[in-house]
Amino acid sequence: MRARVRAGDRAAFAGLYDQNARAVYSHALRLTGNWSEAEEVMSETFLTAWRTRETVDPEGGSLAPWLFGIATHKAHNANRRVRRRLAFLARNPDPRPVEDFADEAVGRIDDASRLALVHDALSRLRRPDREVIALCVGAGLDYRQAAEALGIPVGTVKSRLSRARARLARYSLGPALREDVEPPRRRGEKESEAAFAALPLQEET
């Protein structure tokens, strides 16, 4: 697969897309907290992957870590764009009237509220910790794959994941308990976290 993708084999790349598009979208959704932004991140990820296919190492296993690394960078850029838009709107507070879409939104309220809870907990983390927990817990990558995706040592992945889990556990407690309870340390990269209890969401394809 790596050799075929490097060579520009469109059929191989289409297969790569079919195998990984949903996982990349889910990862982007966890990092952005927004369906439309996640869709854009997914599209940009595969476009960038195609344009940079010749940089793929010919030796190795699954290409998923490579894709997740691109998606993580794209999600960071997407969040920056959102912050810039919010800053612009804050300077221009007069809203434009919008069409009523209440009926269309009813079926998505529950998923949106659960996604908001997850993203709120994740947003409290530092960006490096948030990215590691999204890859290891959300996307199910092991330490080595997450390190490959982010271009960092495996030991750094482990320390960031441990720190992020401890903080998420505190955030999942009530405000009155966060300062007093230190959660037990846990091992392994695919165990669920309190902040991810809302997942998997009913995602749009």
C-alpha positions as CSV (number, residue, x, y, z in Angstrom):
1,M,0.0,0.0,0.0
2,R,2.8,2.4,0.9
3,A,4.6,1.8,-2.4
4,R,1.4,2.2,-4.4
5,V,0.4,5.4,-2.7
6,R,3.9,6.8,-3.1
7,A,3.6,6.0,-6.8
8,G,0.3,7.9,-7.2
9,D,-1.8,4.8,-7.7
10,R,-5.4,6.3,-7.6
11,A,-7.0,3.0,-6.8
12,A,-4.8,2.5,-3.8
13,F,-5.4,6.0,-2.6
14,A,-9.2,5.5,-3.0
15,G,-8.9,2.3,-0.9
16,L,-6.9,4.3,1.7
17,Y,-9.7,6.8,1.8
18,D,-12.4,4.2,2.2
19,Q,-10.5,2.6,5.1
20,N,-9.7,5.7,7.0
21,A,-12.1,8.5,6.1
22,R,-14.6,7.9,8.9
23,A,-11.8,7.5,11.5
24,V,-10.2,10.8,10.4
25,Y,-13.5,12.5,10.5
26,S,-14.2,11.3,14.0
27,H,-10.7,12.4,15.1
28,A,-11.3,15.9,13.6
29,L,-14.7,16.1,15.3
30,R,-13.2,15.4,18.7
31,L,-10.6,18.1,18.2
32,T,-12.8,20.8,16.7
33,G,-16.2,20.0,18.3
34,N,-17.9,21.0,15.1
35,W,-19.4,18.8,12.4
36,S,-18.8,21.2,9.5
37,E,-15.3,21.9,10.6
38,A,-14.6,18.2,10.9
39,E,-15.8,17.6,7.4
40,E,-13.5,20.3,6.1
41,V,-10.6,19.0,8.1
42,M,-11.2,15.5,6.7
43,S,-11.2,16.8,3.1
44,E,-8.1,18.9,3.6
45,T,-6.4,15.9,5.2
46,F,-6.8,13.6,2.2
47,L,-6.0,16.4,-0.3
48,T,-2.8,17.1,1.6
49,A,-2.1,13.4,1.8
50,W,-2.4,13.1,-2.0
51,R,-0.2,16.1,-2.6
52,T,2.5,14.9,-0.3
53,R,2.3,11.2,-1.0
54,E,5.9,11.0,-2.1
55,T,7.0,11.8,1.4
56,V,5.6,8.6,2.7
57,D,8.2,6.2,4.1
58,P,8.3,3.1,1.9
59,E,8.8,0.9,5.0
60,G,6.3,0.6,7.8
61,G,2.8,-0.6,8.6
62,S,-0.5,1.2,8.5
63,L,-0.7,4.6,7.0
64,A,-3.3,5.7,9.5
65,P,-0.8,7.4,11.8
66,W,0.4,9.5,8.9
67,L,-3.2,10.6,8.1
68,F,-4.0,11.3,11.8
69,G,-0.8,13.5,12.0
70,I,-2.0,15.6,9.0
71,A,-5.6,15.8,10.4
72,T,-4.3,16.9,13.8
73,H,-2.4,19.8,12.2
74,K,-5.5,20.7,10.0
75,A,-7.7,20.6,13.1
76,H,-5.4,23.0,14.9
77,N,-5.6,25.4,11.9
78,A,-9.4,25.1,11.8
79,N,-9.6,26.0,15.5
80,R,-7.5,29.1,14.8
81,R,-9.8,30.1,12.0
82,V,-12.8,29.8,14.3
83,R,-11.1,31.9,17.0
84,R,-10.4,34.6,14.4
85,R,-14.0,34.5,13.2
86,L,-15.3,34.8,16.8
87,A,-13.0,37.8,17.4
88,F,-14.3,39.4,14.2
89,L,-17.9,38.9,15.3
90,A,-17.1,40.3,18.7
91,R,-16.0,43.5,17.0
92,N,-19.1,43.5,14.8
93,P,-21.9,42.4,17.2
94,D,-25.0,43.1,15.0
95,P,-26.2,39.6,13.9
96,R,-27.7,39.0,10.5
97,P,-31.2,37.4,10.5
98,V,-31.1,33.7,9.8
99,E,-33.7,31.3,8.5
100,D,-35.5,29.2,11.2
101,F,-34.0,25.7,11.1
102,A,-35.6,24.4,14.3
103,D,-37.3,21.4,12.8
104,E,-34.1,20.2,11.1
105,A,-32.1,20.6,14.3
106,V,-34.4,18.6,16.6
107,G,-32.8,15.3,15.7
108,R,-29.3,16.5,16.4
109,I,-29.8,18.2,19.8
110,D,-28.8,15.2,21.9
111,D,-25.7,14.4,19.9
112,A,-24.7,18.1,19.9
113,S,-25.1,18.4,23.6
114,R,-23.0,15.3,24.3
115,L,-20.3,16.5,21.8
116,A,-20.3,19.8,23.6
117,L,-19.6,18.1,27.0
118,V,-16.7,16.1,25.5
119,H,-15.2,19.1,23.7
120,D,-15.6,21.3,26.8
121,A,-13.5,18.8,28.8
122,L,-10.9,18.5,26.1
123,S,-10.7,22.2,25.6
124,R,-9.5,22.6,29.2
125,L,-6.4,20.6,28.3
126,R,-3.2,22.0,26.8
127,R,-3.1,21.4,23.0
128,P,-0.4,18.7,23.2
129,D,-2.3,16.8,25.8
130,R,-5.5,17.2,23.9
131,E,-4.0,15.8,20.7
132,V,-2.5,12.8,22.4
133,I,-5.7,11.8,24.2
134,A,-7.7,12.3,21.0
135,L,-5.3,9.9,19.2
136,C,-4.9,7.3,21.9
137,V,-8.3,7.2,23.5
138,G,-10.5,8.6,20.7
139,A,-8.8,7.1,17.6
140,G,-7.5,4.0,19.4
141,L,-3.8,4.4,18.3
142,D,-1.2,2.8,20.4
143,Y,1.8,4.7,21.8
144,R,4.0,4.1,18.8
145,Q,1.4,5.1,16.3
146,A,0.5,8.3,18.2
147,A,4.2,9.1,18.4
148,E,4.5,8.6,14.6
149,A,1.5,10.8,13.9
150,L,2.8,13.7,16.0
151,G,6.5,13.3,15.4
152,I,7.4,12.9,19.0
153,P,9.1,10.2,21.2
154,V,7.0,7.4,22.6
155,G,7.9,8.4,26.1
156,T,6.5,11.9,25.5
157,V,3.2,10.3,24.3
158,K,3.0,8.3,27.5
159,S,3.6,11.2,29.8
160,R,1.2,13.5,28.0
161,L,-1.5,10.8,28.0
162,S,-1.1,10.1,31.7
163,R,-1.3,13.9,32.5
164,A,-4.3,14.3,30.3
165,R,-6.2,11.4,31.8
166,A,-5.6,12.7,35.3
167,R,-6.9,16.2,34.4
168,L,-9.9,14.8,32.5
169,A,-10.8,12.7,35.5
170,R,-10.8,15.8,37.6
171,Y,-12.8,17.8,35.1
172,S,-15.5,15.0,35.1
173,L,-16.0,15.5,38.8
174,G,-18.2,18.3,40.2
175,P,-16.5,21.7,40.7
176,A,-16.5,21.1,44.4
177,L,-14.5,17.9,44.1
178,R,-11.9,18.8,41.4
179,E,-9.4,20.3,43.9
180,D,-9.6,17.5,46.4
181,V,-9.6,14.3,44.4
182,E,-6.6,12.9,42.6
183,P,-7.7,10.1,40.3
184,P,-5.8,6.8,40.2
185,R,-3.3,6.3,37.5
186,R,-4.3,3.9,34.7
187,R,-2.3,2.1,32.1
188,G,-3.0,1.2,28.5
189,E,-4.0,3.4,25.5
190,K,-7.5,2.2,24.6
191,E,-9.4,2.4,27.9
192,S,-12.4,4.7,28.0
193,E,-12.3,8.1,29.8
194,A,-15.1,9.8,31.7
195,A,-14.9,12.7,29.2
196,F,-15.5,10.3,26.3
197,A,-18.6,8.7,27.8
198,A,-20.6,10.6,25.2
199,L,-18.9,8.8,22.3
200,P,-19.4,7.4,19.8
201,L,-21.6,10.1,18.4
202,Q,-24.0,9.6,15.5
203,E,-21.7,11.1,12.9
204,E,-22.5,12.5,9.5
205,T,-20.7,11.0,6.6
